Amino acid sequence: MNAINFDDIILGDEISKGSFIQVYKAKWLTKDVAVKKADSNSNDCIRRGTKQLFRANHENIIFLHGTSMSGPNLYLVMEYVDGGLLSNFLHTEETKYEVQHVINWALQIAKGIDYLHDKAVVHRDISPSRILLCDKHRRVKIYDFSFVRHLDTLMSSNVGDAAYMAPEVFNNVKYTEKCDVYSFGITLWEMLARKKPFEKYCNSTTICEKVETGERPSLDELQFHCPDKIQELMTGCWSPDPDERASMKDIIVVFNDHQKIVDLSL
């Protein structure tokens, strides 16, 4: 993994903040970058994830330039994009988009996940808050490598946001890359509904209990007319049986069939 001298980094404004991380716009030598600062409690988890994605080179995945240490903190030096989080865009009332934008974003997300799966890598935390927009909102890039693992490793349960978590993950049974397919299906619903999935439930335990009994986001809440083939694909993605879920390659075929060449800038 490329080790970067922390003295070569100039941190700028804070872009986002979580419980254990902060993300800054920064300068690394002459390059504009985003720098994710992880506190010492999360260093090992993030280091394991970044090891799988170092040198990943795909247009729909944020490029990781390298890592840096300063004191007890780990810093990830990443490609900088200026469109912000997809989750923020979806849930800002002033923003407007159409179903063709959703199809375009979903296709790109699927391509990014498929790239990981081809390398026997599972993301385990796909959601709109793990996706960044760029190029006037025409392009998306998956980021946040905290929970990425190789399929050959022993993977823990209850990883990621409960609203997007496949049943097999919270049930503490062996799971595969099909957990990302489930998360993709919930993410697609959120893009089409402009609502948070399971937002009426106040905690993760309740969400998991409801999912276990078969509850899924309601199709009645979709804000856009969704082609039947895509709607069928979406509901198939969140099947309780991973073997019944499509592969990412199958998903790409469906969205390619529904993509139109239009000006998607916003």
The 8 nearest C-alpha neighbors of each residue, nearest first, counted from 0:
[[1, 2, 65, 53, 50, 66, 54, 49],
 [2, 0, 65, 3, 66, 64, 53, 67],
 [3, 1, 66, 65, 67, 0, 4, 68],
 [4, 2, 67, 66, 5, 65, 1, 7],
 [3, 5, 6, 7, 67, 2, 8, 68],
 [4, 6, 7, 8, 67, 3, 69, 68],
 [5, 7, 4, 8, 9, 3, 69, 27],
 [6, 8, 5, 4, 28, 27, 9, 3],
 [9, 7, 27, 5, 6, 26, 10, 28],
 [10, 8, 26, 25, 11, 27, 7, 6],
 [9, 11, 25, 8, 23, 24, 26, 12],
 [12, 10, 25, 24, 23, 9, 13, 26],
 [13, 11, 23, 24, 14, 10, 25, 22],
 [12, 14, 23, 15, 22, 24, 11, 21],
 [15, 13, 23, 22, 12, 24, 16, 21],
 [16, 14, 22, 13, 21, 17, 23, 20],
 [15, 17, 21, 20, 22, 18, 14, 13],
 [18, 16, 20, 19, 21, 15, 22, 37],
 [17, 19, 20, 16, 21, 38, 37, 41],
 [18, 20, 17, 38, 37, 41, 21, 40],
 [21, 19, 37, 17, 36, 16, 18, 38],
 [20, 22, 16, 36, 35, 15, 17, 23],
 [23, 21, 35, 15, 14, 34, 13, 36],
 [24, 22, 13, 14, 34, 12, 33, 25],
 [23, 25, 33, 11, 12, 32, 34, 14],
 [26, 24, 10, 11, 32, 9, 33, 23],
 [25, 27, 31, 9, 30, 8, 32, 28],
 [28, 26, 8, 30, 7, 29, 9, 31],
 [27, 29, 7, 30, 26, 8, 9, 31],
 [30, 28, 27, 26, 31, 7, 32, 8],
 [29, 31, 27, 26, 28, 32, 25, 78],
 [32, 30, 26, 25, 79, 27, 29, 33],
 [33, 31, 79, 78, 25, 77, 26, 24],
 [32, 34, 24, 79, 77, 23, 25, 78],
 [35, 33, 76, 23, 75, 22, 77, 74],
 [34, 36, 22, 75, 74, 21, 23, 37],
 [35, 37, 74, 21, 20, 73, 22, 34],
 [38, 36, 20, 73, 72, 19, 42, 41],
 [37, 39, 72, 40, 41, 19, 20, 42],
 [38, 40, 42, 72, 71, 41, 37, 73],
 [41, 39, 38, 42, 43, 19, 37, 44],
 [40, 42, 44, 39, 43, 38, 37, 45],
 [43, 41, 39, 45, 44, 40, 46, 73],
 [42, 44, 46, 45, 41, 47, 40, 39],
 [45, 43, 47, 41, 46, 42, 145, 48],
 [44, 46, 145, 48, 42, 47, 43, 49],
 [45, 47, 43, 49, 48, 44, 42, 50],
 [48, 46, 50, 44, 45, 49, 43, 51],
 [49, 47, 147, 145, 45, 144, 50, 46],
 [48, 50, 52, 46, 51, 144, 47, 53],
 [49, 51, 47, 48, 53, 52, 46, 0],
 [52, 50, 49, 48, 53, 148, 147, 149],
 [53, 51, 55, 49, 50, 54, 48, 144],
 [52, 54, 55, 50, 51, 49, 63, 0],
 [53, 55, 56, 52, 63, 62, 64, 0],
 [56, 54, 52, 53, 57, 62, 63, 60],
 [55, 57, 54, 62, 58, 60, 61, 53],
 [58, 56, 60, 59, 55, 111, 114, 62],
 [57, 59, 60, 56, 140, 61, 111, 62],
 [60, 58, 140, 111, 57, 139, 141, 107],
 [61, 59, 140, 141, 57, 58, 111, 62],
 [62, 60, 142, 140, 78, 141, 63, 59],
 [61, 63, 78, 77, 60, 64, 56, 55],
 [62, 64, 77, 65, 53, 76, 78, 61],
 [65, 63, 77, 76, 62, 1, 78, 66],
 [66, 64, 1, 76, 63, 2, 3, 75],
 [65, 67, 75, 2, 74, 3, 76, 1],
 [66, 68, 3, 74, 5, 2, 73, 4],
 [67, 69, 73, 72, 74, 70, 5, 66],
 [70, 68, 72, 71, 5, 73, 67, 74],
 [69, 71, 72, 68, 73, 39, 38, 67],
 [72, 70, 39, 69, 73, 38, 68, 42],
 [73, 71, 38, 39, 69, 70, 37, 68],
 [72, 74, 68, 37, 36, 67, 42, 75],
 [73, 75, 36, 67, 35, 66, 68, 37],
 [76, 74, 66, 35, 34, 77, 65, 67],
 [75, 77, 34, 65, 64, 66, 33, 63],
 [78, 76, 63, 33, 64, 32, 62, 34],
 [77, 79, 32, 62, 61, 33, 63, 80],
 [80, 78, 32, 33, 77, 31, 81, 24],
 [81, 79, 133, 82, 78, 132, 131, 83],
 [80, 82, 83, 133, 79, 132, 134, 131],
 [83, 81, 132, 133, 80, 136, 131, 84],
 [84, 82, 131, 132, 81, 85, 87, 80],
 [83, 85, 131, 86, 87, 130, 128, 132],
 [84, 86, 88, 127, 87, 131, 130, 132],
 [87, 85, 127, 128, 89, 84, 88, 90],
 [88, 86, 84, 90, 85, 89, 91, 83],
 [87, 89, 85, 86, 91, 90, 84, 94],
 [90, 88, 86, 87, 193, 91, 85, 190],
 [89, 91, 87, 88, 92, 193, 86, 194],
 [92, 90, 88, 93, 94, 89, 87, 86],
 [91, 93, 94, 90, 95, 89, 88, 193],
 [94, 92, 91, 95, 90, 88, 89, 96],
 [95, 93, 92, 91, 88, 96, 89, 90],
 [96, 94, 93, 97, 92, 265, 89, 91],
 [95, 97, 100, 94, 98, 265, 101, 99],
 [98, 96, 99, 100, 101, 95, 223, 191],
 [97, 99, 101, 100, 223, 102, 96, 191],
 [100, 98, 102, 101, 97, 103, 258, 259],
 [99, 101, 103, 98, 97, 102, 104, 263],
 [102, 100, 98, 104, 99, 103, 105, 190],
 [101, 103, 99, 105, 100, 104, 106, 98],
 [102, 104, 100, 106, 101, 105, 99, 107],
 [105, 103, 101, 107, 106, 102, 100, 108],
 [106, 104, 108, 102, 107, 103, 101, 109],
 [107, 105, 109, 103, 104, 108, 254, 251],
 [106, 108, 110, 104, 109, 105, 59, 111],
 [109, 107, 105, 111, 110, 106, 104, 112],
 [110, 108, 106, 112, 107, 111, 247, 113],
 [111, 109, 113, 107, 108, 112, 114, 106],
 [110, 112, 59, 108, 114, 109, 113, 60],
 [111, 113, 109, 115, 114, 110, 116, 108],
 [112, 114, 116, 110, 115, 247, 111, 109],
 [115, 113, 111, 117, 112, 116, 110, 118],
 [116, 114, 120, 112, 118, 113, 117, 121],
 [115, 117, 119, 113, 120, 118, 114, 121],
 [118, 116, 114, 115, 119, 113, 120, 112],
 [117, 119, 116, 115, 120, 114, 149, 113],
 [120, 118, 116, 117, 150, 149, 115, 121],
 [121, 119, 149, 115, 116, 118, 148, 150],
 [120, 122, 176, 148, 147, 123, 116, 149],
 [121, 123, 147, 124, 146, 125, 179, 120],
 [124, 122, 121, 146, 179, 147, 125, 159],
 [125, 123, 159, 122, 126, 146, 160, 158],
 [126, 124, 182, 129, 123, 183, 179, 122],
 [125, 127, 128, 129, 186, 124, 182, 163],
 [128, 126, 86, 85, 130, 129, 186, 125],
 [127, 129, 86, 126, 130, 84, 85, 87],
 [130, 128, 127, 126, 142, 141, 143, 125],
 [131, 129, 141, 127, 128, 140, 85, 142],
 [130, 132, 84, 140, 139, 85, 83, 141],
 [133, 131, 82, 139, 136, 83, 138, 85],
 [132, 134, 82, 136, 138, 135, 80, 81],
 [133, 135, 136, 137, 138, 132, 82, 264],
 [136, 134, 264, 137, 133, 265, 82, 138],
 [137, 135, 133, 132, 134, 138, 265, 264],
 [136, 138, 264, 134, 135, 263, 133, 139],
 [139, 137, 133, 136, 134, 132, 104, 140],
 [140, 138, 132, 131, 59, 133, 104, 130],
 [141, 139, 59, 60, 131, 130, 61, 142],
 [142, 140, 130, 60, 61, 129, 59, 131],
 [141, 143, 61, 129, 130, 144, 60, 140],
 [144, 142, 145, 129, 141, 146, 130, 124],
 [143, 145, 48, 147, 49, 146, 142, 45],
 [146, 144, 45, 48, 143, 147, 44, 49],
 [147, 145, 48, 144, 123, 122, 148, 124],
 [146, 148, 122, 48, 144, 121, 145, 123],
 [149, 147, 121, 120, 48, 150, 146, 51],
 [148, 150, 120, 151, 152, 119, 121, 51],
 [149, 151, 152, 119, 120, 148, 121, 175],
 [150, 152, 149, 153, 119, 148, 120, 154],
 [153, 151, 150, 149, 154, 148, 155, 120],
 [152, 154, 155, 151, 150, 173, 149, 148],
 [155, 153, 152, 156, 148, 173, 150, 174],
 [154, 156, 153, 158, 157, 171, 168, 173],
 [155, 157, 171, 168, 169, 158, 154, 170],
 [158, 156, 169, 168, 159, 155, 171, 161],
 [157, 159, 156, 123, 155, 160, 168, 124],
 [160, 158, 124, 161, 123, 164, 157, 146],
 [159, 161, 162, 163, 164, 124, 158, 203],
 [162, 160, 164, 163, 203, 159, 207, 206],
 [161, 163, 160, 164, 196, 197, 206, 203],
 [164, 162, 182, 161, 160, 185, 165, 126],
 [165, 163, 161, 162, 160, 182, 166, 159],
 [164, 166, 178, 168, 167, 181, 163, 182],
 [167, 165, 168, 169, 170, 164, 211, 239],
 [166, 168, 170, 165, 169, 172, 174, 171],
 [169, 167, 156, 166, 165, 170, 171, 157],
 [168, 170, 157, 156, 171, 166, 167, 165],
 [171, 169, 167, 168, 172, 166, 156, 157],
 [170, 172, 156, 169, 168, 167, 173, 155],
 [173, 171, 170, 167, 174, 168, 156, 169],
 [172, 174, 171, 175, 167, 168, 154, 153],
 [173, 175, 167, 172, 168, 178, 176, 177],
 [176, 174, 177, 178, 150, 173, 121, 241],
 [175, 177, 178, 121, 179, 116, 174, 180],
 [176, 178, 180, 179, 175, 241, 181, 244],
 [179, 177, 181, 176, 165, 180, 175, 182],
 [180, 178, 182, 177, 181, 176, 123, 183],
 [181, 179, 177, 183, 178, 182, 236, 184],
 [180, 182, 237, 236, 178, 184, 179, 183],
 [183, 181, 163, 179, 185, 184, 180, 125],
 [182, 184, 180, 186, 181, 185, 179, 187],
 [185, 183, 233, 236, 187, 181, 182, 186],
 [184, 186, 188, 182, 187, 183, 163, 189],
 [185, 187, 183, 189, 184, 188, 126, 182],
 [188, 186, 184, 190, 189, 185, 183, 191],
 [187, 189, 185, 191, 186, 190, 192, 184],
 [190, 188, 192, 186, 193, 191, 187, 194],
 [191, 189, 187, 193, 188, 192, 101, 186],
 [190, 192, 188, 189, 221, 193, 222, 223],
 [191, 193, 221, 222, 189, 194, 190, 220],
 [194, 192, 189, 190, 89, 191, 90, 195],
 [195, 193, 192, 189, 196, 90, 190, 198],
 [194, 196, 198, 189, 197, 193, 192, 90],
 [197, 195, 198, 162, 216, 194, 189, 185],
 [196, 198, 199, 200, 162, 195, 216, 206],
 [197, 199, 200, 196, 195, 201, 194, 162],
 [200, 198, 197, 201, 196, 195, 206, 202],
 [201, 199, 198, 197, 202, 206, 205, 203],
 [200, 202, 199, 203, 198, 205, 206, 197],
 [203, 201, 204, 205, 200, 206, 161, 207],
 [202, 204, 206, 161, 205, 207, 201, 162],
 [203, 205, 207, 206, 202, 208, 161, 209],
 [204, 206, 208, 207, 203, 202, 209, 200],
 [207, 205, 203, 209, 208, 204, 210, 200],
 [208, 206, 210, 204, 205, 209, 211, 203],
 [207, 209, 205, 211, 206, 210, 204, 212],
 [208, 210, 206, 212, 211, 214, 207, 205],
 [211, 209, 214, 213, 207, 212, 208, 206],
 [210, 212, 208, 209, 213, 207, 166, 214],
 [213, 211, 209, 210, 214, 208, 207, 215],
 [212, 214, 210, 211, 215, 209, 239, 238],
 [215, 213, 210, 209, 212, 216, 211, 217],
 [214, 216, 217, 210, 213, 237, 197, 209],
 [217, 215, 196, 218, 197, 214, 188, 185],
 [216, 218, 219, 220, 215, 221, 214, 188],
 [217, 219, 220, 221, 216, 188, 192, 230],
 [220, 218, 217, 221, 222, 216, 192, 223],
 [221, 219, 218, 217, 192, 222, 216, 194],
 [220, 222, 192, 191, 218, 219, 223, 188],
 [223, 221, 192, 191, 220, 224, 193, 219],
 [224, 222, 221, 225, 191, 98, 192, 97],
 [225, 223, 226, 222, 98, 221, 191, 227],
 [224, 226, 223, 230, 227, 229, 98, 191],
 [227, 225, 229, 228, 230, 224, 257, 231],
 [226, 228, 230, 229, 231, 225, 232, 224],
 [229, 227, 231, 230, 226, 232, 253, 225],
 [230, 228, 232, 231, 226, 227, 233, 225],
 [229, 231, 227, 233, 232, 228, 225, 226],
 [232, 230, 228, 234, 229, 233, 227, 235],
 [231, 233, 229, 235, 230, 234, 228, 236],
 [234, 232, 184, 230, 236, 235, 231, 229],
 [233, 235, 236, 231, 237, 232, 230, 238],
 [234, 236, 232, 238, 233, 237, 244, 231],
 [237, 235, 244, 181, 184, 233, 234, 238],
 [236, 238, 181, 235, 234, 184, 239, 233],
 [237, 239, 235, 240, 236, 244, 243, 241],
 [240, 238, 241, 237, 166, 165, 213, 167],
 [239, 241, 238, 242, 243, 244, 237, 167],
 [242, 240, 244, 243, 177, 239, 238, 178],
 [243, 241, 240, 244, 177, 245, 238, 239],
 [242, 244, 241, 240, 238, 245, 235, 236],
 [245, 243, 236, 241, 235, 242, 238, 246],
 [244, 246, 249, 236, 247, 250, 243, 235],
 [245, 247, 249, 248, 250, 244, 180, 177],
 [246, 248, 250, 113, 249, 109, 251, 245],
 [247, 249, 251, 246, 250, 252, 113, 109],
 [250, 248, 246, 252, 247, 251, 245, 253],
 [249, 251, 247, 253, 248, 252, 246, 254],
 [250, 252, 248, 254, 249, 253, 106, 255],
 [253, 251, 255, 249, 250, 254, 256, 248],
 [254, 252, 256, 250, 251, 255, 249, 257],
 [253, 255, 257, 256, 251, 252, 106, 258],
 [254, 256, 252, 258, 257, 253, 251, 106],
 [255, 257, 253, 254, 258, 252, 259, 251],
 [258, 256, 254, 255, 259, 253, 102, 226],
 [257, 259, 255, 256, 254, 102, 103, 260],
 [260, 258, 261, 257, 99, 256, 255, 103],
 [259, 261, 258, 262, 263, 99, 103, 257],
 [262, 260, 259, 263, 99, 258, 264, 100],
 [263, 261, 264, 260, 137, 265, 259, 100],
 [262, 264, 137, 261, 100, 265, 136, 99],
 [265, 263, 135, 137, 262, 136, 134, 100],
 [264, 135, 136, 263, 137, 96, 95, 94]]
